[in-house]
Amino acid sequence: MNTIFQFPPILENERIKLKPLELKHIDDLLEIALLPELWTVGVRNITSKDDLTKYISTAIT
């Protein structure tokens, strides 16, 4: 069967590539996720890799 749809969906052009969040992205996100100013508005406070792993695991399940 020939289909134009891809799973998981990935949207991209010459400037950007968007794909679904996965646990394998944690190391790439960690430096930014540990910035305290990122968490001043929400109810979460990410201060470690373990915190980020739990946060992403909850988000994707």
C-alpha positions in Angstrom: 0.0 0.0 0.0 1.4 3.3 -1.0 0.7 6.2 1.3 1.7 9.8 1.7 1.4 9.7 5.5 4.3 9.0 7.8 4.1 7.8 11.4 5.3 9.4 13.5 4.6 12.6 11.6 7.6 14.8 10.9 7.2 18.3 9.5 10.1 19.9 7.9 11.4 22.5 5.4 14.8 24.0 4.6 14.9 25.9 7.9 13.3 23.6 10.6 12.4 20.0 11.4 9.6 19.2 13.9 9.1 15.7 15.2 7.3 14.2 18.2 9.0 14.4 21.5 10.7 11.2 22.7 12.8 10.3 25.7 15.9 10.1 23.4 15.7 14.0 23.2 16.4 14.5 26.9 20.1 15.1 26.5 19.5 17.6 23.8 17.0 19.5 25.9 18.7 19.3 29.3 20.8 22.5 29.1 17.8 24.7 28.2 15.4 22.8 30.6 17.7 23.5 33.6 17.3 27.3 33.2 15.4 28.4 36.3 13.7 31.3 34.4 11.9 28.8 32.2 10.0 27.4 35.2 8.9 30.6 36.9 5.4 30.6 35.4 4.5 26.9 35.7 3.9 24.5 38.6 6.9 22.3 37.8 10.5 23.0 38.7 13.0 21.0 36.7 16.4 20.9 38.4 17.9 17.7 37.2 18.0 15.2 34.4 15.8 12.9 36.4 13.2 15.7 36.8 13.2 16.3 33.1 12.9 12.5 32.3 9.8 12.3 34.6 8.3 15.4 33.1 8.7 14.2 29.5 7.6 10.6 30.3 4.4 12.0 31.8 3.9 14.3 28.8 4.2 11.6 26.1 2.1 8.9 27.8 
